[in-house]
């Protein structure tokens, strides 16, 4: 049966591709955790100097930079969407 869920778990190609996807997901998770740790340090430093944490011009620059570096297949709209979530998550996770 082609739509049998059990057949997909026994398919070697599917299993290998799923393993690659989860390996990539682990790298994304590690990168996100590292980003939060770095921004936590940056936030602490800036607040210690009496500086505002959020720098909208820097966020805009970052998005232009990433959009220019994006070779796809993620669209520019998709990139903007995911980084909007990442920025909000980072701000929330680093709040004291």
Phi and psi in radians as a Rosetta constraint file:
Dihedral C 1 N 2 CA 2 C 2 CIRCULARHARMONIC -1.150 0.35
Dihedral N 2 CA 2 C 2 N 3 CIRCULARHARMONIC -0.512 0.35
Dihedral C 2 N 3 CA 3 C 3 CIRCULARHARMONIC -1.697 0.35
Dihedral N 3 CA 3 C 3 N 4 CIRCULARHARMONIC 0.175 0.35
Dihedral C 3 N 4 CA 4 C 4 CIRCULARHARMONIC -1.266 0.35
Dihedral N 4 CA 4 C 4 N 5 CIRCULARHARMONIC 2.067 0.35
Dihedral C 4 N 5 CA 5 C 5 CIRCULARHARMONIC -1.002 0.35
Dihedral N 5 CA 5 C 5 N 6 CIRCULARHARMONIC -0.560 0.35
Dihedral C 5 N 6 CA 6 C 6 CIRCULARHARMONIC -1.128 0.35
Dihedral N 6 CA 6 C 6 N 7 CIRCULARHARMONIC -0.584 0.35
Dihedral C 6 N 7 CA 7 C 7 CIRCULARHARMONIC -1.169 0.35
Dihedral N 7 CA 7 C 7 N 8 CIRCULARHARMONIC -0.537 0.35
Dihedral C 7 N 8 CA 8 C 8 CIRCULARHARMONIC -1.273 0.35
Dihedral N 8 CA 8 C 8 N 9 CIRCULARHARMONIC -0.535 0.35
Dihedral C 8 N 9 CA 9 C 9 CIRCULARHARMONIC -1.321 0.35
Dihedral N 9 CA 9 C 9 N 10 CIRCULARHARMONIC -0.332 0.35
Dihedral C 9 N 10 CA 10 C 10 CIRCULARHARMONIC -1.641 0.35
Dihedral N 10 CA 10 C 10 N 11 CIRCULARHARMONIC -0.208 0.35
Dihedral C 10 N 11 CA 11 C 11 CIRCULARHARMONIC -1.313 0.35
Dihedral N 11 CA 11 C 11 N 12 CIRCULARHARMONIC 2.102 0.35
Dihedral C 11 N 12 CA 12 C 12 CIRCULARHARMONIC -1.097 0.35
Dihedral N 12 CA 12 C 12 N 13 CIRCULARHARMONIC -0.727 0.35
Dihedral C 12 N 13 CA 13 C 13 CIRCULARHARMONIC -1.114 0.35
Dihedral N 13 CA 13 C 13 N 14 CIRCULARHARMONIC -0.802 0.35
Dihedral C 13 N 14 CA 14 C 14 CIRCULARHARMONIC -1.075 0.35
Dihedral N 14 CA 14 C 14 N 15 CIRCULARHARMONIC -0.778 0.35
Dihedral C 14 N 15 CA 15 C 15 CIRCULARHARMONIC -1.071 0.35
Dihedral N 15 CA 15 C 15 N 16 CIRCULARHARMONIC -0.738 0.35
Dihedral C 15 N 16 CA 16 C 16 CIRCULARHARMONIC -1.140 0.35
Dihedral N 16 CA 16 C 16 N 17 CIRCULARHARMONIC -0.741 0.35
Dihedral C 16 N 17 CA 17 C 17 CIRCULARHARMONIC -1.160 0.35
Dihedral N 17 CA 17 C 17 N 18 CIRCULARHARMONIC -0.694 0.35
Dihedral C 17 N 18 CA 18 C 18 CIRCULARHARMONIC -1.117 0.35
Dihedral N 18 CA 18 C 18 N 19 CIRCULARHARMONIC -0.676 0.35
Dihedral C 18 N 19 CA 19 C 19 CIRCULARHARMONIC -1.080 0.35
Dihedral N 19 CA 19 C 19 N 20 CIRCULARHARMONIC -0.699 0.35
Dihedral C 19 N 20 CA 20 C 20 CIRCULARHARMONIC -1.155 0.35
Dihedral N 20 CA 20 C 20 N 21 CIRCULARHARMONIC -0.692 0.35
Dihedral C 20 N 21 CA 21 C 21 CIRCULARHARMONIC -1.097 0.35
Dihedral N 21 CA 21 C 21 N 22 CIRCULARHARMONIC -0.822 0.35
Dihedral C 21 N 22 CA 22 C 22 CIRCULARHARMONIC -1.191 0.35
Dihedral N 22 CA 22 C 22 N 23 CIRCULARHARMONIC -0.606 0.35
Dihedral C 22 N 23 CA 23 C 23 CIRCULARHARMONIC -1.063 0.35
Dihedral N 23 CA 23 C 23 N 24 CIRCULARHARMONIC -0.736 0.35
Dihedral C 23 N 24 CA 24 C 24 CIRCULARHARMONIC -1.155 0.35
Dihedral N 24 CA 24 C 24 N 25 CIRCULARHARMONIC -0.714 0.35
Dihedral C 24 N 25 CA 25 C 25 CIRCULARHARMONIC -1.047 0.35
Dihedral N 25 CA 25 C 25 N 26 CIRCULARHARMONIC -0.666 0.35
Dihedral C 25 N 26 CA 26 C 26 CIRCULARHARMONIC -1.134 0.35
Dihedral N 26 CA 26 C 26 N 27 CIRCULARHARMONIC -0.649 0.35
Dihedral C 26 N 27 CA 27 C 27 CIRCULARHARMONIC -1.157 0.35
Dihedral N 27 CA 27 C 27 N 28 CIRCULARHARMONIC -0.705 0.35
Dihedral C 27 N 28 CA 28 C 28 CIRCULARHARMONIC -1.089 0.35
Dihedral N 28 CA 28 C 28 N 29 CIRCULARHARMONIC -0.790 0.35
Dihedral C 28 N 29 CA 29 C 29 CIRCULARHARMONIC -1.044 0.35
Dihedral N 29 CA 29 C 29 N 30 CIRCULARHARMONIC -0.782 0.35
Dihedral C 29 N 30 CA 30 C 30 CIRCULARHARMONIC -1.083 0.35
Dihedral N 30 CA 30 C 30 N 31 CIRCULARHARMONIC -0.749 0.35
Dihedral C 30 N 31 CA 31 C 31 CIRCULARHARMONIC -1.141 0.35
Dihedral N 31 CA 31 C 31 N 32 CIRCULARHARMONIC -0.705 0.35
Dihedral C 31 N 32 CA 32 C 32 CIRCULARHARMONIC -1.135 0.35
Dihedral N 32 CA 32 C 32 N 33 CIRCULARHARMONIC -0.741 0.35
Dihedral C 32 N 33 CA 33 C 33 CIRCULARHARMONIC -1.115 0.35
Dihedral N 33 CA 33 C 33 N 34 CIRCULARHARMONIC -0.688 0.35
Dihedral C 33 N 34 CA 34 C 34 CIRCULARHARMONIC -1.151 0.35
Dihedral N 34 CA 34 C 34 N 35 CIRCULARHARMONIC -0.693 0.35
Dihedral C 34 N 35 CA 35 C 35 CIRCULARHARMONIC -1.076 0.35
Dihedral N 35 CA 35 C 35 N 36 CIRCULARHARMONIC -0.809 0.35
Dihedral C 35 N 36 CA 36 C 36 CIRCULARHARMONIC -1.081 0.35
Dihedral N 36 CA 36 C 36 N 37 CIRCULARHARMONIC -0.736 0.35
Dihedral C 36 N 37 CA 37 C 37 CIRCULARHARMONIC -1.087 0.35
Dihedral N 37 CA 37 C 37 N 38 CIRCULARHARMONIC -0.772 0.35
Dihedral C 37 N 38 CA 38 C 38 CIRCULARHARMONIC -1.133 0.35
Dihedral N 38 CA 38 C 38 N 39 CIRCULARHARMONIC -0.761 0.35
Dihedral C 38 N 39 CA 39 C 39 CIRCULARHARMONIC -1.198 0.35
Dihedral N 39 CA 39 C 39 N 40 CIRCULARHARMONIC -0.555 0.35
Dihedral C 39 N 40 CA 40 C 40 CIRCULARHARMONIC -1.043 0.35
Dihedral N 40 CA 40 C 40 N 41 CIRCULARHARMONIC -0.786 0.35
Dihedral C 40 N 41 CA 41 C 41 CIRCULARHARMONIC -1.114 0.35
Dihedral N 41 CA 41 C 41 N 42 CIRCULARHARMONIC -0.760 0.35
Dihedral C 41 N 42 CA 42 C 42 CIRCULARHARMONIC -1.093 0.35
Dihedral N 42 CA 42 C 42 N 43 CIRCULARHARMONIC -0.774 0.35
Dihedral C 42 N 43 CA 43 C 43 CIRCULARHARMONIC -1.073 0.35
Dihedral N 43 CA 43 C 43 N 44 CIRCULARHARMONIC -0.793 0.35
Dihedral C 43 N 44 CA 44 C 44 CIRCULARHARMONIC -1.063 0.35
Dihedral N 44 CA 44 C 44 N 45 CIRCULARHARMONIC -0.771 0.35
Dihedral C 44 N 45 CA 45 C 45 CIRCULARHARMONIC -1.092 0.35
Dihedral N 45 CA 45 C 45 N 46 CIRCULARHARMONIC -0.854 0.35
Dihedral C 45 N 46 CA 46 C 46 CIRCULARHARMONIC -1.103 0.35
Dihedral N 46 CA 46 C 46 N 47 CIRCULARHARMONIC -0.757 0.35
Dihedral C 46 N 47 CA 47 C 47 CIRCULARHARMONIC -1.149 0.35
Dihedral N 47 CA 47 C 47 N 48 CIRCULARHARMONIC -0.613 0.35
Dihedral C 47 N 48 CA 48 C 48 CIRCULARHARMONIC -1.113 0.35
Dihedral N 48 CA 48 C 48 N 49 CIRCULARHARMONIC -0.470 0.35
Dihedral C 48 N 49 CA 49 C 49 CIRCULARHARMONIC -1.628 0.35
Dihedral N 49 CA 49 C 49 N 50 CIRCULARHARMONIC 0.042 0.35
Dihedral C 49 N 50 CA 50 C 50 CIRCULARHARMONIC 1.326 0.35
Dihedral N 50 CA 50 C 50 N 51 CIRCULARHARMONIC 0.351 0.35
Dihedral C 50 N 51 CA 51 C 51 CIRCULARHARMONIC -1.659 0.35
Dihedral N 51 CA 51 C 51 N 52 CIRCULARHARMONIC 2.651 0.35
Dihedral C 51 N 52 CA 52 C 52 CIRCULARHARMONIC -1.185 0.35
Dihedral N 52 CA 52 C 52 N 53 CIRCULARHARMONIC 2.450 0.35
Dihedral C 52 N 53 CA 53 C 53 CIRCULARHARMONIC -1.248 0.35
Dihedral N 53 CA 53 C 53 N 54 CIRCULARHARMONIC -0.863 0.35
Dihedral C 53 N 54 CA 54 C 54 CIRCULARHARMONIC -1.443 0.35
Dihedral N 54 CA 54 C 54 N 55 CIRCULARHARMONIC 2.274 0.35
Dihedral C 54 N 55 CA 55 C 55 CIRCULARHARMONIC -2.169 0.35
Dihedral N 55 CA 55 C 55 N 56 CIRCULARHARMONIC 1.684 0.35
Dihedral C 55 N 56 CA 56 C 56 CIRCULARHARMONIC -1.071 0.35
Dihedral N 56 CA 56 C 56 N 57 CIRCULARHARMONIC -0.619 0.35
Dihedral C 56 N 57 CA 57 C 57 CIRCULARHARMONIC -1.159 0.35
Dihedral N 57 CA 57 C 57 N 58 CIRCULARHARMONIC -0.628 0.35
Dihedral C 57 N 58 CA 58 C 58 CIRCULARHARMONIC -1.168 0.35
Dihedral N 58 CA 58 C 58 N 59 CIRCULARHARMONIC -0.724 0.35
Dihedral C 58 N 59 CA 59 C 59 CIRCULARHARMONIC -1.077 0.35
Dihedral N 59 CA 59 C 59 N 60 CIRCULARHARMONIC -0.740 0.35
Dihedral C 59 N 60 CA 60 C 60 CIRCULARHARMONIC -1.126 0.35
Dihedral N 60 CA 60 C 60 N 61 CIRCULARHARMONIC -0.746 0.35
Dihedral C 60 N 61 CA 61 C 61 CIRCULARHARMONIC -1.052 0.35
Dihedral N 61 CA 61 C 61 N 62 CIRCULARHARMONIC -0.790 0.35
Dihedral C 61 N 62 CA 62 C 62 CIRCULARHARMONIC -1.031 0.35
Dihedral N 62 CA 62 C 62 N 63 CIRCULARHARMONIC -0.747 0.35
Dihedral C 62 N 63 CA 63 C 63 CIRCULARHARMONIC -1.160 0.35
Dihedral N 63 CA 63 C 63 N 64 CIRCULARHARMONIC -0.692 0.35
Dihedral C 63 N 64 CA 64 C 64 CIRCULARHARMONIC -1.113 0.35
Dihedral N 64 CA 64 C 64 N 65 CIRCULARHARMONIC -0.733 0.35
Dihedral C 64 N 65 CA 65 C 65 CIRCULARHARMONIC -1.098 0.35
Dihedral N 65 CA 65 C 65 N 66 CIRCULARHARMONIC -0.848 0.35
Dihedral C 65 N 66 CA 66 C 66 CIRCULARHARMONIC -1.152 0.35
Dihedral N 66 CA 66 C 66 N 67 CIRCULARHARMONIC -0.676 0.35
Dihedral C 66 N 67 CA 67 C 67 CIRCULARHARMONIC -1.093 0.35
Dihedral N 67 CA 67 C 67 N 68 CIRCULARHARMONIC -0.720 0.35
Dihedral C 67 N 68 CA 68 C 68 CIRCULARHARMONIC -1.150 0.35
Dihedral N 68 CA 68 C 68 N 69 CIRCULARHARMONIC -0.547 0.35
Dihedral C 68 N 69 CA 69 C 69 CIRCULARHARMONIC -1.494 0.35
Dihedral N 69 CA 69 C 69 N 70 CIRCULARHARMONIC -0.223 0.35
Dihedral C 69 N 70 CA 70 C 70 CIRCULARHARMONIC -1.268 0.35
Dihedral N 70 CA 70 C 70 N 71 CIRCULARHARMONIC 2.023 0.35
Dihedral C 70 N 71 CA 71 C 71 CIRCULARHARMONIC -1.742 0.35
Dihedral N 71 CA 71 C 71 N 72 CIRCULARHARMONIC 0.091 0.35
Dihedral C 71 N 72 CA 72 C 72 CIRCULARHARMONIC 1.405 0.35
Dihedral N 72 CA 72 C 72 N 73 CIRCULARHARMONIC 3.031 0.35
Dihedral C 72 N 73 CA 73 C 73 CIRCULARHARMONIC -1.480 0.35
Dihedral N 73 CA 73 C 73 N 74 CIRCULARHARMONIC 0.013 0.35
Dihedral C 73 N 74 CA 74 C 74 CIRCULARHARMONIC -1.180 0.35
Dihedral N 74 CA 74 C 74 N 75 CIRCULARHARMONIC 2.295 0.35
Dihedral C 74 N 75 CA 75 C 75 CIRCULARHARMONIC -1.256 0.35
Dihedral N 75 CA 75 C 75 N 76 CIRCULARHARMONIC 2.824 0.35
Dihedral C 75 N 76 CA 76 C 76 CIRCULARHARMONIC -1.055 0.35
Dihedral N 76 CA 76 C 76 N 77 CIRCULARHARMONIC -0.649 0.35
Dihedral C 76 N 77 CA 77 C 77 CIRCULARHARMONIC -1.129 0.35
Dihedral N 77 CA 77 C 77 N 78 CIRCULARHARMONIC -0.737 0.35
Dihedral C 77 N 78 CA 78 C 78 CIRCULARHARMONIC -1.115 0.35
Dihedral N 78 CA 78 C 78 N 79 CIRCULARHARMONIC -0.715 0.35
Dihedral C 78 N 79 CA 79 C 79 CIRCULARHARMONIC -1.081 0.35
Dihedral N 79 CA 79 C 79 N 80 CIRCULARHARMONIC -0.804 0.35
Dihedral C 79 N 80 CA 80 C 80 CIRCULARHARMONIC -1.063 0.35
Dihedral N 80 CA 80 C 80 N 81 CIRCULARHARMONIC -0.722 0.35
Dihedral C 80 N 81 CA 81 C 81 CIRCULARHARMONIC -1.121 0.35
Dihedral N 81 CA 81 C 81 N 82 CIRCULARHARMONIC -0.860 0.35
Dihedral C 81 N 82 CA 82 C 82 CIRCULARHARMONIC -1.165 0.35
Dihedral N 82 CA 82 C 82 N 83 CIRCULARHARMONIC -0.672 0.35
Dihedral C 82 N 83 CA 83 C 83 CIRCULARHARMONIC -1.273 0.35
Dihedral N 83 CA 83 C 83 N 84 CIRCULARHARMONIC -0.481 0.35
Dihedral C 83 N 84 CA 84 C 84 CIRCULARHARMONIC -1.052 0.35
Dihedral N 84 CA 84 C 84 N 85 CIRCULARHARMONIC -0.753 0.35
Dihedral C 84 N 85 CA 85 C 85 CIRCULARHARMONIC -1.161 0.35
Dihedral N 85 CA 85 C 85 N 86 CIRCULARHARMONIC -0.740 0.35
Dihedral C 85 N 86 CA 86 C 86 CIRCULARHARMONIC -1.100 0.35
Dihedral N 86 CA 86 C 86 N 87 CIRCULARHARMONIC -0.751 0.35
Dihedral C 86 N 87 CA 87 C 87 CIRCULARHARMONIC -1.106 0.35
Dihedral N 87 CA 87 C 87 N 88 CIRCULARHARMONIC -0.788 0.35
Dihedral C 87 N 88 CA 88 C 88 CIRCULARHARMONIC -1.108 0.35
Dihedral N 88 CA 88 C 88 N 89 CIRCULARHARMONIC -0.752 0.35
Dihedral C 88 N 89 CA 89 C 89 CIRCULARHARMONIC -1.069 0.35
Dihedral N 89 CA 89 C 89 N 90 CIRCULARHARMONIC -0.779 0.35
Dihedral C 89 N 90 CA 90 C 90 CIRCULARHARMONIC -1.086 0.35
Dihedral N 90 CA 90 C 90 N 91 CIRCULARHARMONIC -0.769 0.35
Dihedral C 90 N 91 CA 91 C 91 CIRCULARHARMONIC -1.084 0.35
Dihedral N 91 CA 91 C 91 N 92 CIRCULARHARMONIC -0.734 0.35
Dihedral C 91 N 92 CA 92 C 92 CIRCULARHARMONIC -1.179 0.35
Dihedral N 92 CA 92 C 92 N 93 CIRCULARHARMONIC -0.766 0.35
Dihedral C 92 N 93 CA 93 C 93 CIRCULARHARMONIC -1.241 0.35
Dihedral N 93 CA 93 C 93 N 94 CIRCULARHARMONIC -0.407 0.35
Dihedral C 93 N 94 CA 94 C 94 CIRCULARHARMONIC -1.714 0.35
Dihedral N 94 CA 94 C 94 N 95 CIRCULARHARMONIC -0.056 0.35
Dihedral C 94 N 95 CA 95 C 95 CIRCULARHARMONIC -1.154 0.35
Dihedral N 95 CA 95 C 95 N 96 CIRCULARHARMONIC 2.395 0.35
